[in-house]
Amino acid sequence: MADFNIAPTKPRKPSPVARKDADSENFPVASRLLPKHLRPHVMAFYRFVRLGDDIADDPDLEPETKLAYLEALERSLTTGQAKHAYLKPALDLRASLQATGVSDRHPRQVLRAFRRDAVGARCHSWSDLLLYCRFSANPVGRYLLDLHGEGVAAGPASDALCTALQVLNHLQDCRDDWTQLGRCYIPLVWFDDSAISVERLVETESDAKLRAIFDRTLEHTERLLERAAPLPGLIQHRGLRMEASVILSLAESLAQRLRTRDPLKKRVVLGTHHKLFATARGLARAIGSK
C-alpha cells in the first residue's frame, strides 16, 4: 500500500554542460593557422568560456542558480579545487594558464559579463553596450594576444574587432534573445528614439522602424570594424596575424549580409561560399600587411 506521507523525490537536475561547440561558432576557433602547440590552450579557454556562456543562457535555470554555478567556475579556476565534474573546464584552463604564464584576468573578466547576463540585464545605450562588450568579448582577443607573446600595440584594434563580433552576434540573435531570455543588447534608447517598443522583437518580420534600428546598429559596428582594420599589421606572430585577418574579413562579410537580410525572419549567417571568399580575402590581406 502506498505511503502518501512520503513526498515523491524530485529528479536531480543534471549538472550544467556546454550546449555548443567550436564548430557551431560564427568565426574560427583555434584554426590550423595557429601553431599546433598553442591550439590546446586556445581550446581550454574556449571550453571554459563556452560553459560559462551556456550557464548564463540556460532558460531553465533561475538567476540565483546561474550565479552560483558561475561563482563555482571562478572559484575552481582560482583555487584549483572542484567538487563536481562539470567544473573540469575550469581546472583545465587553470593548468593551461599556469603552463603558458597567461593571466587568469581574461577569463575572470568574461565571467563578469556572464553574471550580468544571468540576471537579465539589458543595454540602455551604445556606451552601455560597449561596456558590456569590454568584459564579454574583448578579453578573448587580449588572451590570444598574450598567449602569442604580443605586446600592447595591437590591443585597441583587437578590442574593436572583438566588440564588433559580439554586436554582430547580438544582432543575429536579437529575436531569440528577447523571446527566450528577455534580453536586449540593442540599445533600448534607440527604440525610444523611434517611438516603438522593444516588444516588437517578437515579430517575425521587420518593419521600416525596426530596420532603421538594425541599420543604426550596423553603422556603429562598421565604425568598429574600421578601427579594427589595422589589426593584422600590428600583430607580429604570422599565424595569429592571418587568423585575425580572416576573422576581420568574415565579420565584414557578415555585416554586409545583415544589411540585406532580416534577422527577425531567420538567423542571418554566412553561406559556405561567402565564408570561402571572405577567408581568401582575409589571407590575402594578411600576406600583404607584412
Backbone torsions as a table, in degrees:
resi	resn	phi	psi	omega
1	MET	NA	135.6	-176.3
2	ALA	-68.9	141.0	175.8
3	ASP	-94.8	103.2	-175.1
4	PHE	-78.2	-1.7	177.7
5	ASN	-84.7	-7.8	-178.8
6	ILE	-101.9	118.7	179.7
7	ALA	-69.7	141.7	177.6
8	PRO	-62.5	141.9	-179.9
9	THR	-72.4	128.7	178.1
10	LYS	-77.1	134.2	177.8
11	PRO	-62.2	136.3	179.3
12	ARG	-71.2	133.6	178.7
13	LYS	-71.6	133.4	-179.5
14	PRO	-59.1	153.7	175.4
15	SER	-63.6	151.8	-178.8
16	PRO	-64.6	144.2	176.7
17	VAL	-137.8	154.1	174.6
18	ALA	-70.2	132.5	-177.1
19	ARG	-98.3	-7.1	179.1
20	LYS	-123.7	165.0	174.3
21	ASP	-132.3	177.3	-173.6
22	ALA	-60.9	-30.2	-177.9
23	ASP	-68.9	-18.9	-178.2
24	SER	-92.4	-0.5	-177.6
25	GLU	-79.0	157.0	178.2
26	ASN	-64.4	-33.9	-170.0
27	PHE	-127.6	154.5	-174.7
28	PRO	-61.7	142.0	176.2
29	VAL	-120.2	120.2	178.4
30	ALA	52.9	48.9	-179.6
31	SER	-69.8	172.6	-179.2
32	ARG	-68.2	-8.2	175.0
33	LEU	-69.2	-25.2	179.0
34	LEU	-85.3	152.2	-179.2
35	PRO	-61.5	142.3	-173.6
36	LYS	-57.2	-38.6	-174.8
37	HIS	-73.4	-15.6	179.4
38	LEU	-97.1	-17.9	-176.7
39	ARG	-59.0	-41.6	177.8
40	PRO	-60.4	-33.4	178.7
41	HIS	-69.9	-39.7	176.8
42	VAL	-62.5	-41.4	-179.6
43	MET	-67.8	-34.0	176.9
44	ALA	-63.5	-42.3	177.0
45	PHE	-64.2	-45.1	-178.5
46	TYR	-60.5	-46.5	-176.2
47	ARG	-65.0	-36.3	176.8
48	PHE	-64.1	-49.0	-178.7
49	VAL	-65.9	-40.0	-179.7
50	ARG	-61.9	-42.4	179.2
51	LEU	-64.5	-45.1	179.0
52	GLY	-60.9	-41.5	-179.9
53	ASP	-64.0	-43.9	-178.4
54	ASP	-70.9	-29.2	173.0
55	ILE	-63.9	-48.4	-178.3
56	ALA	-64.5	-26.4	-176.8
57	ASP	-97.3	2.2	-176.5
58	ASP	-72.6	113.2	-177.3
59	PRO	-70.8	-12.7	-178.0
60	ASP	-92.4	-3.8	-178.7
61	LEU	-103.1	140.7	173.8
62	GLU	-74.2	151.9	180.0
63	PRO	-52.8	-40.4	-179.0
64	GLU	-63.8	-37.6	179.1
65	THR	-69.0	-41.8	177.0
66	LYS	-58.5	-46.8	-178.7
67	LEU	-62.6	-37.9	178.6
68	ALA	-65.1	-42.4	178.0
69	TYR	-63.7	-43.1	-179.3
70	LEU	-66.1	-37.1	176.6
71	GLU	-63.9	-40.2	178.1
72	ALA	-64.3	-38.6	177.3
73	LEU	-59.8	-48.1	-178.4
74	GLU	-66.6	-39.7	-179.7
75	ARG	-62.9	-41.0	178.3
76	SER	-66.9	-36.8	178.8
77	LEU	-63.9	-40.9	-173.6
78	THR	-87.1	-27.3	-176.7
79	THR	-104.8	-21.4	-176.4
80	GLY	79.1	11.4	179.4
81	GLN	-112.0	137.7	-178.8
82	ALA	-146.7	129.1	-180.0
83	LYS	-92.7	-14.1	-174.0
84	HIS	-129.3	149.6	-176.5
85	ALA	-64.4	-30.4	-176.7
86	TYR	-65.0	-15.4	-178.3
87	LEU	-85.2	2.7	-178.7
88	LYS	-54.6	-40.4	177.7
89	PRO	-57.0	-31.8	177.6
90	ALA	-68.8	-40.9	178.4
91	LEU	-67.6	-39.3	178.7
92	ASP	-63.9	-42.4	179.9
93	LEU	-68.0	-39.3	177.6
94	ARG	-57.5	-45.6	178.7
95	ALA	-63.4	-40.0	179.1
96	SER	-63.4	-45.2	-179.0
97	LEU	-64.6	-37.4	178.1
98	GLN	-67.4	-36.1	-179.6
99	ALA	-72.1	-33.7	-175.6
100	THR	-97.4	-16.2	-178.4
101	GLY	79.4	12.1	179.2
102	VAL	-83.2	141.9	-177.9
103	SER	-67.1	149.6	174.2
104	ASP	-82.6	5.0	179.0
105	ARG	-58.8	-39.8	-175.0
106	HIS	-64.5	-53.3	179.0
107	PRO	-66.1	-30.9	179.2
108	ARG	-69.6	-33.7	175.5
109	GLN	-65.7	-39.1	178.6
110	VAL	-63.0	-38.9	178.2
111	LEU	-60.9	-31.4	177.7
112	ARG	-60.8	-41.4	177.5
113	ALA	-67.3	-38.2	-179.3
114	PHE	-66.1	-33.3	176.1
115	ARG	-63.6	-38.4	177.0
116	ARG	-64.3	-42.7	177.2
117	ASP	-60.7	-39.6	-174.1
118	ALA	-60.7	-30.1	-179.3
119	VAL	-98.7	7.6	172.9
120	GLY	76.3	25.2	179.9
121	ALA	-64.0	146.0	-179.5
122	ARG	-115.1	162.4	179.9
123	CYS	-97.8	120.5	-174.4
124	HIS	-91.5	-22.8	-178.1
125	SER	-146.2	170.7	177.4
126	TRP	-63.5	-39.4	179.4
127	SER	-65.8	-34.0	175.8
128	ASP	-64.9	-41.4	177.5
129	LEU	-64.5	-41.7	178.0
130	LEU	-62.0	-39.3	178.3
131	LEU	-64.8	-41.6	177.0
132	TYR	-59.5	-46.5	-178.4
133	CYS	-66.6	-26.1	176.9
134	ARG	-56.4	-31.9	-179.4
135	PHE	-103.1	-32.5	-175.9
136	SER	-81.4	-28.2	-171.3
137	ALA	-124.5	-48.0	-172.4
138	ASN	-59.1	-34.0	177.9
139	PRO	-61.1	-24.1	179.0
140	VAL	-65.0	-47.8	178.2
141	GLY	-65.5	-40.6	179.1
142	ARG	-63.0	-38.1	176.3
143	TYR	-61.2	-47.0	-178.9
144	LEU	-62.7	-39.1	177.7
145	LEU	-63.1	-45.5	179.5
146	ASP	-63.9	-42.5	-178.5
147	LEU	-59.9	-34.7	-178.0
148	HIS	-94.3	9.7	175.0
149	GLY	73.0	25.6	179.4
150	GLU	-81.3	155.2	176.7
151	GLY	-84.8	-161.7	-174.6
152	VAL	-87.3	-11.3	-172.7
153	ALA	-59.8	-36.4	-176.2
154	ALA	-84.0	-5.8	-173.4
155	GLY	-57.5	-53.9	-178.1
156	PRO	-60.8	-40.7	178.3
157	ALA	-67.0	-37.1	176.5
158	SER	-63.5	-42.2	177.9
159	ASP	-59.8	-42.4	-179.5
160	ALA	-62.6	-41.5	179.6
161	LEU	-67.3	-46.1	-178.2
162	CYS	-62.9	-40.5	177.6
163	THR	-63.9	-42.7	178.6
164	ALA	-60.6	-42.5	178.8
165	LEU	-61.1	-41.6	-179.5
166	GLN	-64.9	-43.5	-178.4
167	VAL	-66.5	-40.1	177.0
168	LEU	-60.5	-40.5	177.9
169	ASN	-65.2	-39.3	177.4
170	HIS	-63.2	-38.6	179.6
171	LEU	-68.7	-39.7	175.5
172	GLN	-57.2	-40.7	-171.0
173	ASP	-103.6	15.7	-170.7
174	CYS	-58.7	-38.1	-178.4
175	ARG	-70.8	-48.0	-179.8
176	ASP	-64.4	-38.8	178.5
177	ASP	-57.9	-39.6	-177.9
178	TRP	-77.4	-47.4	-174.0
179	THR	-74.0	-32.5	-175.5
180	GLN	-96.3	-31.0	-173.2
181	LEU	-123.7	-6.9	-178.9
182	GLY	68.0	26.2	-178.5
183	ARG	-109.6	147.5	171.8
184	CYS	-139.5	118.6	178.9
185	TYR	-94.2	-18.5	173.7
186	ILE	-67.7	131.8	-175.4
187	PRO	-51.9	124.8	-178.0
188	LEU	-63.3	-30.1	-179.4
189	VAL	-63.2	-26.2	178.5
190	TRP	-69.5	-30.9	174.3
191	PHE	-68.6	-40.3	177.2
192	ASP	-62.1	-42.6	179.6
193	ASP	-59.4	-33.7	-178.8
194	SER	-91.5	1.6	178.4
195	ALA	58.6	40.1	174.5
196	ILE	-132.4	160.5	-179.2
197	SER	-88.8	147.4	175.2
198	VAL	-62.8	-19.8	177.6
199	GLU	-60.5	-16.1	178.7
200	ARG	-64.4	-14.8	178.7
201	LEU	-67.3	-10.0	176.6
202	VAL	-78.2	-14.6	-178.8
203	GLU	-65.1	158.9	179.3
204	THR	-101.6	8.1	177.3
205	GLU	-156.5	138.1	-178.8
206	SER	-80.5	144.1	169.3
207	ASP	-99.6	-174.0	-174.8
208	ALA	-62.4	-37.7	-177.9
209	LYS	-70.4	-42.6	176.9
210	LEU	-64.8	-40.7	178.7
211	ARG	-60.5	-37.9	178.6
212	ALA	-64.3	-37.4	178.1
213	ILE	-67.8	-41.5	177.8
214	PHE	-63.1	-41.8	179.4
215	ASP	-65.8	-36.3	176.8
216	ARG	-63.0	-40.5	176.5
217	THR	-61.4	-43.2	-179.7
218	LEU	-68.1	-35.4	177.7
219	GLU	-60.6	-44.1	178.1
220	HIS	-67.3	-37.2	179.7
221	THR	-67.5	-39.3	179.3
222	GLU	-65.1	-31.7	174.5
223	ARG	-66.2	-37.9	175.7
224	LEU	-62.8	-41.6	179.5
225	LEU	-65.8	-33.0	175.3
226	GLU	-64.7	-39.1	177.6
227	ARG	-70.7	-25.7	179.7
228	ALA	-83.8	-16.1	-173.4
229	ALA	-54.3	-36.9	180.0
230	PRO	-72.8	-7.4	-171.7
231	LEU	-51.9	-51.0	-178.1
232	PRO	-54.6	-39.8	-178.8
233	GLY	-71.4	-13.0	-179.9
234	LEU	-95.3	-7.5	-177.6
235	ILE	-98.6	127.5	-177.9
236	GLN	-81.2	-37.5	-177.1
237	HIS	-69.6	123.3	-172.4
238	ARG	-61.0	-47.2	-177.6
239	GLY	-64.2	-44.1	179.4
240	LEU	-67.9	-35.3	177.3
241	ARG	-61.0	-42.4	-179.5
242	MET	-69.8	-39.4	178.6
243	GLU	-64.1	-43.4	179.4
244	ALA	-61.6	-39.8	-179.3
245	SER	-66.7	-40.0	177.6
246	VAL	-64.2	-45.3	-179.5
247	ILE	-63.7	-40.5	177.2
248	LEU	-59.7	-44.2	-179.8
249	SER	-65.4	-41.1	178.0
250	LEU	-64.1	-39.2	178.8
251	ALA	-64.2	-42.3	178.1
252	GLU	-61.2	-41.5	179.6
253	SER	-66.8	-40.0	179.4
254	LEU	-66.5	-39.6	177.4
255	ALA	-60.9	-42.2	178.5
256	GLN	-63.9	-39.4	-179.2
257	ARG	-68.5	-36.7	177.8
258	LEU	-67.4	-20.3	176.0
259	ARG	-67.8	-29.7	-172.9
260	THR	-113.8	0.5	-179.9
261	ARG	-123.1	151.1	-178.2
262	ASP	-97.0	112.7	-178.7
263	PRO	-68.8	-13.4	176.1
264	LEU	-80.2	-27.4	179.1
265	LYS	-74.6	-43.6	-175.3
266	LYS	-163.3	145.6	179.0
267	ARG	-60.0	124.5	-176.0
268	VAL	-85.2	121.2	179.2
269	VAL	-132.8	167.7	175.1
270	LEU	-87.7	132.0	174.4
271	GLY	-74.0	171.2	-177.4
272	THR	-58.2	-44.2	-178.2
273	HIS	-68.3	-33.4	175.7
274	HIS	-63.5	-43.0	-179.4
275	LYS	-65.0	-41.8	-179.2
276	LEU	-64.1	-43.6	-179.8
277	PHE	-65.6	-43.7	-179.4
278	ALA	-66.0	-38.0	178.4
279	THR	-64.1	-45.0	178.8
280	ALA	-61.9	-41.0	178.7
281	ARG	-64.9	-40.2	179.4
282	GLY	-65.8	-41.7	178.7
283	LEU	-64.9	-41.0	179.1
284	ALA	-63.5	-40.0	179.7
285	ARG	-66.4	-38.2	-179.2
286	ALA	-66.2	-40.9	179.1
287	ILE	-64.0	-37.0	-178.5
288	GLY	-80.0	-11.0	-175.7
289	SER	-84.5	-9.1	179.5
290	LYS	-127.9	NA	NA
